[in-house]
Amino acid sequence: ELGAWSNELHVMMEVLSRVTDSAVKAFAYELLDEKTLPPALRACGLRILTAQGEPKDRDTIISYLDEWDKILPTESFIFLCSLVESGHPNAPIERLPYCYENARMSNGRKRVLQAMQSSNSLTDEIRNECLYDADPYIRSYIKNEKP
C-alpha cells in the first residue's frame, strides 16, 4: 500500500514519524532514496527526516550533500545549515565555508554565516571577507554579530 503513495511526501513523513515497524520504515526510506523520485521531493523528505533526529550516519549525510550540490545546490546548503542549527551530532561543519563561497544570494550567505556562528566555525578569514562584502546586508550582519 505504501508503494502506491511513493510520490506523496506528507504520507511518507507520517509513516516514518508514526510507524514503529522497522520493516515499514526501511521500505519508506528505500522509496525516498530511489533515484526515480523527483530530486526536490527526495531532498526535502530526507532533510525533514534528518532534522527530526532520524538516525543518519555522517557518510549518508555527506552523500546527500554531494548529490544535491550537483542538482540542488540551494537545498544542499539549507540542509547543512538546518543540521548545524539543530545541533545534529554528525553535521559535516567543515563544509560550511564551501557553502558560504557558493551561496549566491545574501539571504543564503547570511544563513550560512549564522550556522557558522552557531557552530563556532566562523573563521577570521571569512569574517574579514564579510567586512568588505559588496552587500551591505552581509557587512551589517558581521559587524553586529554576537560572540
Legacy VTK file of the C-alpha trace (Angstrom):
# vtk DataFile Version 3.0
C-alpha trace
ASCII
DATASET POLYDATA
POINTS 147 float
0.000 0.000 0.000
2.831 2.396 0.805
4.304 1.884 -2.659
1.201 3.420 -4.240
1.902 6.623 -2.276
5.593 6.854 -3.093
5.278 10.369 -4.537
3.267 11.723 -1.626
5.822 13.300 0.687
3.394 14.057 3.503
2.217 10.448 3.620
5.783 9.189 3.805
6.598 11.637 6.580
3.556 10.456 8.547
4.510 6.823 8.090
8.108 7.439 9.106
7.185 9.519 12.129
4.408 7.255 13.475
5.193 3.691 12.467
7.428 1.657 14.728
7.713 -1.392 12.469
11.319 -1.339 11.266
10.496 -3.136 8.001
7.943 -0.475 7.043
10.389 2.302 7.951
13.129 0.635 5.932
10.807 0.398 2.909
9.821 4.069 3.221
13.498 5.050 3.352
14.110 2.958 0.237
11.373 4.888 -1.563
12.908 8.205 -0.504
16.347 7.089 -1.657
15.165 5.862 -5.075
16.525 7.851 -7.977
13.105 7.692 -9.669
11.541 10.181 -7.261
11.929 13.853 -8.188
15.174 15.167 -6.673
13.477 18.070 -4.897
10.994 15.697 -3.250
13.739 13.332 -2.098
15.877 16.198 -0.845
13.024 17.750 1.106
11.926 14.452 2.629
15.402 13.404 3.659
16.154 16.861 5.081
12.981 16.779 7.183
13.675 13.277 8.464
17.276 14.018 9.355
16.323 17.259 11.099
13.696 15.316 13.083
16.518 13.239 14.524
16.164 10.106 12.466
19.478 8.340 12.866
21.670 9.221 9.917
25.358 8.494 9.891
27.876 11.060 8.704
28.625 9.203 5.444
24.927 9.170 4.480
24.599 12.892 5.195
27.694 13.647 3.119
26.371 11.541 0.232
23.108 13.567 0.264
25.100 16.803 0.231
27.337 15.605 -2.610
24.313 14.610 -4.697
22.426 17.836 -4.023
25.468 20.038 -4.694
25.217 18.885 -8.314
21.473 19.201 -8.857
20.032 21.271 -5.979
22.786 23.499 -4.568
20.355 25.631 -2.559
18.786 22.549 -0.972
22.264 21.356 -0.095
23.207 24.390 1.966
19.737 24.660 3.548
20.031 21.021 4.607
23.501 21.526 6.089
22.520 24.736 7.895
19.431 23.022 9.336
21.558 20.165 10.635
24.084 22.528 12.207
21.419 24.759 13.750
19.580 21.763 15.207
22.815 20.505 16.760
22.907 17.273 14.773
25.975 15.364 16.019
27.003 14.201 12.536
26.672 17.510 10.685
29.769 17.991 8.489
30.544 21.507 9.724
33.727 21.645 7.655
31.552 22.145 4.539
30.133 25.471 5.724
32.917 27.665 4.227
32.325 25.981 0.855
28.607 26.717 1.181
29.322 30.342 2.031
31.548 30.772 -1.011
28.914 29.225 -3.296
25.753 30.820 -1.876
24.658 33.309 -4.496
22.159 35.420 -2.599
22.564 37.495 0.541
19.923 35.534 2.424
21.785 32.304 1.695
25.129 33.727 2.758
23.583 35.145 5.916
22.047 31.755 6.735
25.425 30.065 6.308
27.098 32.750 8.452
24.549 32.127 11.194
25.222 28.379 11.033
28.961 29.016 11.167
28.486 31.284 14.142
26.260 28.794 15.985
28.817 26.024 15.439
31.797 28.233 16.346
33.312 27.584 12.926
33.311 31.163 11.603
36.915 31.760 10.581
38.725 35.074 10.785
39.287 34.874 7.032
35.567 34.730 6.259
34.790 37.320 8.952
37.280 39.721 7.293
35.846 38.982 3.840
32.395 39.855 5.140
33.576 43.239 6.441
34.319 44.238 2.845
31.448 42.411 1.154
29.696 44.362 -1.594
26.385 43.596 0.077
25.617 45.998 2.938
23.355 43.341 4.475
26.329 41.000 4.994
28.613 43.813 6.214
25.987 44.874 8.729
25.403 41.315 9.921
29.070 40.613 10.564
29.641 43.972 12.278
26.739 43.290 14.619
27.457 39.605 15.237
27.214 38.414 18.780
30.176 36.396 20.011
LINES 1 148
147 0 1 2 3 4 5 6 7 8 9 10 11 12 13 14 15 16 17 18 19 20 21 22 23 24 25 26 27 28 29 30 31 32 33 34 35 36 37 38 39 40 41 42 43 44 45 46 47 48 49 50 51 52 53 54 55 56 57 58 59 60 61 62 63 64 65 66 67 68 69 70 71 72 73 74 75 76 77 78 79 80 81 82 83 84 85 86 87 88 89 90 91 92 93 94 95 96 97 98 99 100 101 102 103 104 105 106 107 108 109 110 111 112 113 114 115 116 117 118 119 120 121 122 123 124 125 126 127 128 129 130 131 132 133 134 135 136 137 138 139 140 141 142 143 144 145 146
